[in-house]
Amino acid sequence: MGRFAIGKVGITFGTIGTCVLYSFSMANRRMFSLHIVDTDAFLDMPQSSQLLYFHLSMRADDDGFVANPKKVMRMAGVNDDDMKVLVAKRFILIFDSGVVVIKHWKIHNYIQNDRYRETKYLEEKSSIVVKENGSYTERIHSVSKLEPQVKISKVKISKDKNTSSIDDDGFDSFWKAYPLKKGKQAAVKAWKKLNPDPAFAQKIIDAVLLHARDDEQWTKDDGRFIPHASTFLNGQRWEDEIKPRATARIDRFTKEDKPF
């Protein structure tokens, strides 16, 4: 078992695949799985983004939430682009409140029940779920920026069984998630043509949420380049590769910088 010090922080390599960062007082100990931080996806990031990730993780609560990421950025001497890289690469999730959460927190850390203290950011916690692999992901329609608000008073519920299937086949959830509210009837037609089962419908909705949050083409110029929903469905655009925001920043640093 080896250990080296960086300022007032030590790194100890213990269990295979895991390293532990802790203060010498041992008051707060955080672990990092090599299954995450030794991947090409992580090591291809700029060193400053990697540094920010470790600093955020060290200051996260027992559920992986960080309330003051901007303060942490200033302490680490990094800038907004480094945060954008972590968001675009899906190493952290960010909420409208400004709070962030470490996506792979539960893969990194196991905290015994007698030491665990639940986060006080319960609203943010309620908007995410834990996937089978242990990582966090957004609960569908949980992030306000991605889910347009629908007023119940404006929703008409049909009593005709032949016209009510639009809500039964997942389209209603898709339409709520889709940021461009144009061409609904054409979208309905395209959806019925696909006739997706629940798992397939969920895949499409997940793709919409990711595009709406991370895709540079969808987020620039107030969504000017978002395709109509029918175009998205007919063109099977859920299979498209997402071009993340801050792409120029990522490309420039990954070509010039070497990982840790």
Backbone bond lengths (Angstrom), bond angles and torsions (degrees), N, CA, C in turn:
res aa  C-N    CA-C-N  psi(-1)  N-CA   C-N-CA  omega(-1)  CA-C   N-CA-C  phi
1 M - - - 1.452 - - 1.521 108.68 -
2 G 1.389 117.60 121.43 1.448 121.40 -179.05 1.519 111.09 -109.89
3 R 1.324 116.07 155.71 1.453 120.62 179.66 1.510 108.83 -146.98
4 F 1.337 116.45 138.73 1.452 119.79 172.62 1.514 108.30 -137.31
5 A 1.321 115.04 154.30 1.466 120.85 -174.08 1.516 111.31 -104.66
6 I 1.320 115.40 138.91 1.454 122.42 172.03 1.516 105.99 -122.99
7 G 1.308 117.94 101.30 1.459 120.32 -175.11 1.512 109.14 63.36
8 K 1.311 116.52 -119.27 1.456 121.45 -179.83 1.522 111.86 -104.74
9 V 1.306 115.51 17.64 1.464 119.43 -178.54 1.509 109.27 -119.10
10 G 1.321 117.08 138.03 1.449 121.37 177.10 1.505 110.43 -113.77
11 I 1.313 117.10 153.82 1.452 121.94 175.87 1.514 108.02 -123.49
12 T 1.297 116.38 122.42 1.450 120.96 179.67 1.524 109.34 -115.95
13 F 1.306 117.48 130.93 1.450 121.73 175.79 1.524 108.40 -96.98
14 G 1.329 114.79 118.55 1.454 119.24 -176.90 1.513 110.39 -121.40
15 T 1.343 116.31 -106.19 1.455 121.63 -178.99 1.521 110.11 -55.14
16 I 1.300 117.35 142.28 1.455 121.70 -178.70 1.518 109.48 -56.35
17 G 1.321 116.17 132.21 1.452 120.95 177.95 1.508 113.94 84.77
18 T 1.318 118.79 4.16 1.453 120.48 -177.68 1.516 110.35 -138.08
19 C 1.327 116.25 138.92 1.458 120.23 171.33 1.513 108.23 -123.01
20 V 1.312 116.86 151.29 1.452 122.03 -175.12 1.511 110.26 -118.33
21 L 1.329 116.65 125.74 1.444 121.16 174.14 1.511 107.40 -106.53
22 Y 1.327 116.91 134.83 1.456 118.31 -178.34 1.518 110.34 -154.24
23 S 1.312 115.42 156.33 1.455 119.35 172.35 1.521 107.31 -79.17
24 F 1.334 116.73 156.04 1.449 118.43 -176.98 1.520 112.39 -65.53
25 S 1.316 117.01 -19.79 1.463 118.95 176.76 1.521 111.26 -75.54
26 M 1.349 116.46 -13.59 1.458 122.37 -178.80 1.523 112.27 62.25
27 A 1.337 117.01 18.56 1.461 119.76 -179.28 1.518 110.53 -70.11
28 N 1.329 117.38 -38.67 1.454 121.89 179.51 1.518 109.09 -131.09
29 R 1.305 116.09 117.79 1.454 120.63 -178.86 1.519 109.25 -117.34
30 R 1.310 116.76 133.39 1.455 122.36 178.85 1.516 109.15 -128.38
31 M 1.321 115.93 143.22 1.456 121.15 -177.55 1.524 110.12 -113.61
32 F 1.334 115.63 155.15 1.452 121.66 179.80 1.527 108.83 -134.19
33 S 1.308 115.82 125.29 1.456 120.59 -179.89 1.520 110.12 -84.01
34 L 1.322 116.19 131.07 1.459 120.33 176.13 1.524 111.80 -66.37
35 H 1.321 116.16 -17.88 1.462 119.16 175.69 1.525 110.73 -64.67
36 I 1.316 117.21 -18.79 1.462 121.90 177.91 1.525 110.84 -105.37
37 V 1.340 117.20 -54.09 1.464 120.04 -171.24 1.524 113.28 -82.07
38 D 1.323 118.45 -4.87 1.465 120.90 177.05 1.525 111.68 -106.37
39 T 1.345 116.76 11.96 1.459 120.62 179.02 1.527 110.45 -84.24
40 D 1.326 115.98 158.19 1.466 119.63 176.32 1.522 110.83 -61.29
41 A 1.331 116.62 -36.99 1.460 120.08 -179.29 1.521 110.86 -58.79
42 F 1.325 116.50 -38.98 1.468 120.14 179.65 1.528 111.01 -77.96
43 L 1.306 117.09 -46.81 1.464 120.90 -174.61 1.518 112.78 -72.32
44 D 1.330 117.81 -19.46 1.456 120.48 176.74 1.528 112.25 -76.37
45 M 1.320 117.30 -12.65 1.461 119.62 178.18 1.521 110.47 -72.71
46 P 1.335 117.41 157.67 1.464 119.82 174.48 1.524 110.48 -57.55
47 Q 1.318 116.76 150.72 1.456 120.49 178.88 1.522 111.69 -58.93
48 S 1.330 115.93 -34.04 1.462 119.44 179.92 1.522 111.35 -66.84
49 S 1.325 117.62 -34.52 1.471 120.84 176.86 1.523 110.76 -70.06
50 Q 1.324 115.92 -40.00 1.460 119.49 176.30 1.527 110.71 -62.29
51 L 1.319 115.79 -42.61 1.461 120.68 178.76 1.532 110.47 -60.35
52 L 1.318 116.53 -44.04 1.458 120.20 179.75 1.530 110.60 -61.93
53 Y 1.319 116.85 -39.29 1.464 120.95 179.26 1.528 110.74 -59.52
54 F 1.325 116.94 -45.83 1.463 119.94 179.96 1.530 111.54 -66.23
55 H 1.325 116.82 -39.50 1.459 119.56 178.82 1.526 111.39 -65.45
56 L 1.324 116.71 -42.68 1.466 119.94 177.64 1.523 110.77 -62.09
57 S 1.317 116.20 -43.34 1.464 120.76 -178.88 1.520 111.62 -64.25
58 M 1.329 116.89 -37.68 1.458 120.24 179.85 1.525 112.12 -66.29
59 R 1.336 116.66 -26.79 1.457 120.52 -176.23 1.520 112.83 -104.45
60 A 1.316 117.45 7.65 1.460 121.39 179.33 1.529 110.60 -75.92
61 D 1.337 115.92 154.16 1.460 119.16 175.36 1.522 109.72 -79.80
62 D 1.314 117.92 -171.48 1.466 120.70 -172.42 1.528 114.06 -71.90
63 D 1.333 117.62 -7.33 1.460 121.37 173.51 1.521 111.97 -107.59
64 G 1.337 116.62 2.26 1.455 120.24 176.47 1.514 115.30 92.68
65 F 1.347 118.19 10.25 1.463 121.43 -178.14 1.530 110.97 -91.35
66 V 1.328 114.65 142.66 1.470 121.40 177.19 1.518 107.49 -124.91
67 A 1.329 116.37 122.54 1.470 120.79 -174.68 1.517 112.72 -85.59
68 N 1.327 117.80 -24.10 1.469 121.00 -172.64 1.522 112.43 -126.22
69 P 1.333 118.12 59.30 1.466 119.41 -176.79 1.525 113.90 -61.62
70 K 1.335 117.57 -30.98 1.466 119.44 179.78 1.530 110.95 -67.67
71 K 1.322 116.26 -38.07 1.461 120.25 176.22 1.528 109.90 -63.66
72 V 1.326 116.48 -41.93 1.462 120.92 179.03 1.531 110.16 -63.17
73 M 1.332 116.27 -39.36 1.462 120.31 177.61 1.523 110.98 -59.64
74 R 1.328 116.05 -44.64 1.467 119.39 -179.94 1.526 110.93 -64.61
75 M 1.336 116.47 -41.26 1.457 119.93 179.31 1.522 112.04 -63.19
76 A 1.335 115.64 -36.25 1.466 120.11 -177.41 1.527 112.22 -83.68
77 G 1.341 117.05 -10.29 1.459 119.99 179.37 1.511 113.29 74.06
78 V 1.334 116.74 29.49 1.462 120.86 178.90 1.526 108.46 -111.96
79 N 1.345 116.84 -179.34 1.454 119.65 -177.17 1.517 112.64 -129.91
80 D 1.327 116.14 -175.51 1.463 121.28 -175.73 1.524 113.03 -59.98
81 D 1.322 116.53 -33.21 1.465 119.15 -178.91 1.524 111.41 -61.54
82 D 1.312 116.81 -35.19 1.462 119.58 179.06 1.529 111.35 -66.69
83 M 1.335 115.69 -37.19 1.461 119.08 175.42 1.528 110.37 -66.33
84 K 1.331 116.85 -40.47 1.464 120.81 179.40 1.527 111.37 -62.26
85 V 1.323 115.61 -36.81 1.465 119.38 178.18 1.528 110.33 -63.07
86 L 1.335 116.96 -45.64 1.470 120.90 -179.95 1.523 111.37 -62.57
87 V 1.327 116.38 -37.77 1.466 120.23 178.53 1.522 110.49 -69.72
88 A 1.335 116.11 -46.50 1.463 120.46 -178.88 1.516 111.91 -63.28
89 K 1.333 116.43 -35.99 1.463 121.33 179.73 1.529 112.54 -83.66
90 R 1.349 116.58 -2.04 1.463 122.16 176.17 1.528 112.68 66.47
91 F 1.321 117.36 33.94 1.460 119.67 172.65 1.528 111.27 -91.47
92 I 1.318 116.92 -20.41 1.457 120.97 171.23 1.526 108.35 -134.45
93 L 1.320 115.67 155.93 1.461 122.58 173.66 1.521 106.98 -113.86
94 I 1.319 116.82 139.71 1.457 120.76 -176.65 1.527 109.68 -119.27
95 F 1.316 116.65 143.41 1.464 122.75 -177.50 1.523 110.32 -111.33
96 D 1.324 115.98 163.12 1.462 120.66 179.67 1.520 111.91 -59.66
97 S 1.309 117.55 -28.46 1.465 122.08 -178.86 1.523 112.59 -71.68
98 G 1.334 116.97 -12.00 1.462 121.09 -176.17 1.514 113.12 96.74
99 V 1.324 116.54 -13.51 1.469 121.59 176.21 1.529 108.87 -69.82
100 V 1.320 116.98 145.28 1.458 121.31 174.97 1.530 108.91 -122.97
101 V 1.330 115.81 160.01 1.457 120.88 176.05 1.519 108.78 -133.13
102 I 1.318 116.68 143.15 1.462 121.95 177.11 1.521 108.05 -76.19
103 K 1.320 117.00 116.30 1.465 121.30 -172.73 1.528 112.74 -58.75
104 H 1.320 117.61 -40.21 1.470 121.48 -175.34 1.525 111.94 -100.58
105 W 1.335 116.19 26.83 1.457 120.99 -175.17 1.522 112.75 -54.44
106 K 1.313 116.86 -46.94 1.465 120.46 -175.65 1.522 112.30 -73.89
107 I 1.316 117.02 -16.16 1.465 120.26 172.10 1.524 109.31 -78.52
108 H 1.318 116.30 -37.17 1.458 121.20 178.92 1.530 112.40 -72.86
109 N 1.319 116.43 -45.16 1.461 120.56 -165.41 1.522 113.70 -122.88
110 Y 1.316 115.47 140.43 1.455 122.44 168.16 1.528 106.84 -125.99
111 I 1.323 116.10 120.55 1.459 121.18 -177.34 1.523 108.97 -114.35
112 Q 1.299 116.67 125.90 1.454 121.22 -178.46 1.527 110.48 -62.39
113 N 1.326 114.86 148.31 1.466 120.74 -175.20 1.529 112.58 -57.71
114 D 1.323 116.97 -36.67 1.467 118.87 -177.05 1.525 112.76 -74.31
115 R 1.340 116.31 -9.80 1.461 120.05 178.11 1.524 112.12 -112.42
116 Y 1.310 116.34 -12.66 1.464 121.36 -174.97 1.519 112.16 -73.93
117 R 1.328 116.28 133.06 1.453 123.19 173.84 1.525 108.41 -123.35
118 E 1.304 116.20 118.40 1.460 120.05 -176.83 1.523 110.82 -63.15
119 T 1.317 115.38 146.16 1.452 120.52 177.45 1.521 111.34 -60.44
120 K 1.310 116.34 152.06 1.461 120.13 175.07 1.526 111.58 -89.72
121 Y 1.320 116.16 -1.32 1.461 120.69 179.39 1.534 109.04 -95.51
122 L 1.324 113.62 66.92 1.467 120.41 -172.52 1.522 112.46 -71.26
123 E 1.319 116.70 -32.47 1.467 118.80 178.17 1.518 110.69 -64.05
124 E 1.314 115.76 -45.21 1.467 119.67 177.42 1.534 110.65 -65.01
125 K 1.323 116.65 -40.19 1.462 120.14 -179.25 1.529 111.06 -63.54
126 S 1.328 116.14 -35.18 1.466 119.78 -178.87 1.524 112.24 -70.14
127 S 1.340 116.59 -15.35 1.460 119.91 -177.38 1.526 112.97 -93.34
128 I 1.338 117.40 3.37 1.462 120.79 177.27 1.524 109.94 -127.35
129 V 1.310 115.41 161.90 1.465 121.81 176.88 1.525 108.06 -132.73
130 V 1.316 115.89 162.52 1.465 121.36 177.70 1.522 108.79 -98.46
131 K 1.327 116.33 123.39 1.457 120.95 178.89 1.525 110.60 -75.38
132 E 1.313 116.66 171.47 1.464 121.39 -178.63 1.530 111.43 -60.91
133 N 1.323 116.70 -30.50 1.469 119.04 -178.86 1.525 112.78 -82.67
134 G 1.342 117.17 -0.41 1.452 120.98 176.43 1.514 115.10 96.86
135 S 1.324 118.36 -4.70 1.465 120.52 -179.32 1.523 110.25 -91.15
136 Y 1.323 115.26 157.37 1.458 120.85 176.75 1.530 109.87 -81.29
137 T 1.323 115.90 150.64 1.457 121.29 169.00 1.513 107.97 -148.83
138 E 1.324 116.34 161.74 1.450 120.04 -177.30 1.519 111.26 -69.96
139 R 1.321 115.46 138.69 1.451 120.24 170.00 1.519 107.17 -72.52
140 I 1.313 117.44 136.12 1.450 120.42 -175.40 1.526 110.53 -57.03
141 H 1.324 115.82 131.93 1.470 124.36 178.31 1.518 112.21 66.11
142 S 1.322 117.36 29.58 1.455 118.36 -177.71 1.526 113.37 -98.19
143 V 1.332 117.63 -23.23 1.446 120.54 -175.84 1.520 109.08 -95.54
144 S 1.328 117.42 122.70 1.450 121.58 -170.34 1.516 113.02 -60.35
145 K 1.344 117.73 -32.01 1.452 119.63 -179.08 1.518 111.48 -68.14
146 L 1.314 116.26 -25.38 1.456 119.94 -176.06 1.517 112.00 -98.35
147 E 1.302 117.24 -13.76 1.451 119.74 -175.77 1.519 110.39 -119.41
148 P 1.333 117.93 101.34 1.446 119.65 177.19 1.519 110.39 -59.65
149 Q 1.324 116.70 140.00 1.453 120.51 -178.22 1.528 110.25 -75.12
150 V 1.284 117.09 135.92 1.458 123.14 179.86 1.513 108.87 -114.66
151 K 1.328 116.52 123.98 1.454 121.07 178.46 1.521 110.07 -84.24
152 I 1.329 115.36 126.81 1.465 119.79 -177.00 1.513 111.42 -58.36
153 S 1.322 116.68 -34.37 1.457 120.11 -176.38 1.525 112.71 -64.62
154 K 1.341 116.40 -20.63 1.456 119.98 -178.31 1.520 112.90 -98.31
155 V 1.307 116.73 -1.28 1.459 120.74 -179.53 1.517 109.58 -95.14
156 K 1.298 115.79 121.97 1.452 120.60 179.38 1.520 109.56 -95.92
157 I 1.313 116.37 128.03 1.461 121.39 179.98 1.517 108.11 -103.51
158 S 1.308 115.72 116.29 1.456 120.22 -177.09 1.521 111.30 -78.75
159 K 1.305 115.59 140.20 1.457 121.08 176.61 1.528 110.74 -92.01
160 D 1.310 116.18 -7.66 1.458 121.21 179.72 1.516 109.07 -82.13
161 K 1.318 118.38 117.93 1.454 122.33 -178.45 1.526 112.15 -59.34
162 N 1.352 115.75 -28.51 1.452 119.33 -178.06 1.516 113.10 -75.17
163 T 1.350 117.67 -18.04 1.457 120.66 -177.39 1.517 112.25 -113.19
164 S 1.317 117.54 0.04 1.459 119.82 -176.83 1.514 113.41 -93.03
165 S 1.329 117.56 -4.21 1.454 120.32 -175.40 1.520 112.67 -67.65
166 I 1.352 117.00 -16.84 1.452 119.82 179.81 1.518 111.68 -57.51
167 D 1.332 117.00 -32.04 1.456 120.95 178.97 1.518 111.60 -86.94
168 D 1.326 116.69 -19.15 1.457 120.25 -175.31 1.526 112.56 -84.98
169 D 1.328 117.51 -22.26 1.467 119.40 -173.01 1.516 113.27 -101.20
170 G 1.321 117.42 8.76 1.451 120.67 176.20 1.509 115.16 96.94
171 F 1.332 118.19 -7.39 1.457 119.23 -177.21 1.523 112.03 -63.75
172 D 1.308 116.22 -38.78 1.466 118.99 -178.27 1.528 110.78 -58.38
173 S 1.326 116.43 -42.53 1.463 120.28 177.85 1.526 110.97 -65.83
174 F 1.324 115.90 -40.18 1.468 119.94 177.44 1.522 110.76 -61.28
175 W 1.326 116.59 -45.66 1.456 121.09 -176.36 1.527 111.40 -66.39
176 K 1.318 117.27 -36.39 1.457 120.50 176.69 1.527 110.89 -63.93
177 A 1.323 116.21 -36.74 1.468 120.49 -177.60 1.522 112.20 -77.86
178 Y 1.332 116.67 -28.47 1.461 119.14 -173.03 1.524 110.15 -74.06
179 P 1.334 118.33 127.03 1.466 120.60 -171.40 1.523 115.22 -75.02
180 L 1.336 118.46 -22.84 1.464 120.95 -178.49 1.522 109.64 -100.86
181 K 1.334 116.26 112.23 1.466 121.11 -175.07 1.528 110.48 -95.02
182 K 1.315 115.67 64.92 1.466 121.19 177.40 1.521 108.91 -134.91
183 G 1.347 115.18 145.70 1.457 120.54 176.04 1.517 114.12 68.20
184 K 1.321 116.40 45.40 1.461 119.77 -175.08 1.529 111.92 -63.53
185 Q 1.323 117.14 -43.62 1.468 118.87 -177.32 1.524 111.95 -63.83
186 A 1.314 116.40 -38.81 1.470 119.83 176.03 1.524 110.14 -64.74
187 A 1.349 116.52 -35.76 1.462 120.66 178.28 1.527 110.80 -67.97
188 V 1.335 115.91 -39.69 1.472 120.16 177.25 1.528 109.87 -59.53
189 K 1.313 115.56 -44.81 1.471 120.53 -179.38 1.528 110.84 -62.01
190 A 1.332 115.84 -43.67 1.466 119.93 179.86 1.525 110.89 -65.98
191 W 1.328 116.69 -38.78 1.468 121.03 179.55 1.528 110.55 -64.39
192 K 1.317 116.27 -45.16 1.471 119.95 -179.78 1.524 111.29 -65.31
193 K 1.325 115.94 -32.14 1.460 119.34 176.70 1.519 110.93 -65.64
194 L 1.333 116.15 -39.35 1.461 119.98 176.87 1.520 111.53 -69.62
195 N 1.347 115.73 -39.30 1.465 122.57 -178.99 1.533 111.62 48.46
196 P 1.333 116.83 56.80 1.473 119.48 -174.28 1.523 112.28 -72.97
197 D 1.332 115.75 144.90 1.459 119.10 171.63 1.529 107.73 -76.73
198 P 1.345 118.42 171.08 1.474 119.82 -175.48 1.522 114.38 -54.58
199 A 1.324 117.68 -40.38 1.465 120.56 -179.10 1.528 110.89 -66.51
200 F 1.327 115.81 -42.08 1.471 120.12 179.76 1.531 110.50 -67.71
201 A 1.332 115.67 -41.16 1.468 119.96 177.75 1.526 110.51 -60.09
202 Q 1.336 116.40 -41.13 1.461 120.60 179.03 1.525 110.95 -63.87
203 K 1.324 116.89 -38.52 1.460 121.34 178.40 1.529 110.53 -61.55
204 I 1.330 116.37 -42.85 1.466 120.76 -179.99 1.525 110.49 -64.79
205 I 1.337 116.19 -45.04 1.467 120.88 -179.08 1.525 110.73 -64.40
206 D 1.324 117.19 -41.43 1.465 120.82 177.53 1.528 110.53 -59.19
207 A 1.341 115.76 -41.42 1.463 119.96 179.56 1.525 111.10 -64.63
208 V 1.327 116.61 -40.07 1.466 120.56 178.14 1.525 110.36 -60.17
209 L 1.332 116.79 -45.60 1.458 121.10 -178.76 1.529 111.50 -62.98
210 L 1.314 116.43 -39.79 1.464 119.83 179.38 1.526 111.22 -68.04
211 H 1.335 116.33 -43.01 1.462 119.89 178.01 1.529 110.21 -62.46
212 A 1.329 116.31 -43.38 1.469 120.48 -176.88 1.518 111.64 -64.57
213 R 1.310 117.20 -29.03 1.458 120.05 -178.05 1.513 113.15 -94.29
214 D 1.337 118.09 -38.61 1.460 120.87 -167.47 1.527 115.09 -112.64
215 D 1.339 118.57 -22.12 1.462 120.76 -172.19 1.531 110.97 -76.08
216 E 1.312 116.16 121.74 1.464 120.69 -178.50 1.520 111.69 -58.89
217 Q 1.335 117.24 -38.00 1.457 120.52 -179.49 1.527 112.49 -65.90
218 W 1.310 116.07 -29.17 1.467 119.92 -178.60 1.525 112.04 -86.85
219 T 1.306 117.39 -25.66 1.465 119.69 -171.91 1.527 113.51 -98.13
220 K 1.324 117.81 -17.76 1.467 118.29 -177.75 1.522 111.26 -82.73
221 D 1.307 115.95 156.09 1.476 123.63 177.18 1.521 112.08 52.29
222 D 1.344 115.60 43.01 1.474 121.25 177.17 1.522 113.06 55.58
223 G 1.321 116.65 37.24 1.461 120.36 175.34 1.513 114.79 77.60
224 R 1.312 116.35 21.01 1.475 120.84 -177.00 1.520 112.82 -59.68
225 F 1.322 117.12 -30.50 1.462 120.31 -173.59 1.535 113.21 -102.94
226 I 1.317 116.74 14.25 1.473 119.62 175.06 1.526 108.84 -70.74
227 P 1.322 118.91 126.85 1.466 119.58 179.93 1.525 111.08 -71.80
228 H 1.326 116.50 156.79 1.460 119.54 173.08 1.531 108.65 -60.68
229 A 1.306 115.59 151.77 1.465 120.26 -177.05 1.526 111.63 -58.77
230 S 1.326 117.08 -38.37 1.464 120.04 179.91 1.528 110.60 -64.96
231 T 1.331 116.39 -37.69 1.464 120.32 177.21 1.527 110.52 -65.16
232 F 1.321 115.51 -42.00 1.461 120.72 177.59 1.526 110.81 -59.07
233 L 1.316 116.93 -44.06 1.467 121.18 -176.98 1.530 111.93 -74.65
234 N 1.321 116.97 -48.16 1.470 120.03 -177.95 1.517 112.14 -64.96
235 G 1.332 115.74 -31.01 1.453 119.55 -179.50 1.515 114.14 -91.08
236 Q 1.342 116.15 5.58 1.477 121.36 -178.25 1.532 110.60 50.77
237 R 1.328 115.37 45.87 1.457 121.15 -174.44 1.526 112.78 -73.00
238 W 1.315 117.15 -10.37 1.465 118.60 175.34 1.524 111.57 -65.43
239 E 1.342 116.22 -15.41 1.460 120.51 177.91 1.530 111.49 -88.76
240 D 1.338 118.00 -7.27 1.458 120.80 -177.38 1.523 111.36 -65.33
241 E 1.307 115.67 146.37 1.462 120.71 173.97 1.523 109.10 -74.02
242 I 1.307 116.57 137.03 1.457 121.37 -179.72 1.525 109.32 -84.75
243 K 1.322 115.43 127.53 1.462 120.51 173.98 1.522 107.06 -93.10
244 P 1.333 117.61 103.92 1.467 119.86 -171.73 1.508 113.35 -70.51
245 R 1.316 114.67 155.56 1.451 119.82 171.51 1.525 108.94 -63.97
246 A 1.315 115.49 154.68 1.477 122.56 -178.16 1.527 111.28 65.99
247 T 1.345 115.49 26.89 1.463 119.41 -179.47 1.526 111.66 -60.90
248 A 1.339 115.32 -41.51 1.472 118.23 -179.25 1.514 110.80 -59.97
249 R 1.339 116.15 -39.46 1.465 121.26 179.00 1.526 109.97 -63.04
250 I 1.329 116.87 -44.75 1.466 121.14 -178.03 1.520 110.59 -64.11
251 D 1.368 116.26 -47.85 1.458 119.94 -177.51 1.523 111.16 -61.77
252 R 1.326 116.92 -42.15 1.458 120.39 -176.92 1.519 111.31 -63.79
253 F 1.332 117.04 -44.05 1.454 119.38 -175.35 1.529 111.91 -76.91
254 T 1.310 117.69 -36.78 1.468 118.13 -178.27 1.511 111.48 -68.19
255 K 1.318 117.66 -23.40 1.459 120.61 177.44 1.525 111.40 -81.85
256 E 1.341 117.04 -30.99 1.448 120.16 -172.86 1.531 113.58 -99.52
257 D 1.306 116.95 -30.79 1.460 120.00 -173.52 1.519 111.09 -99.17
258 K 1.293 115.17 148.40 1.459 121.59 172.44 1.500 109.16 -98.71
259 P 1.343 119.31 145.05 1.447 120.92 178.98 1.522 111.22 -69.60
260 F 1.354 115.31 172.49 1.471 119.99 177.85 1.518 110.71 -52.04
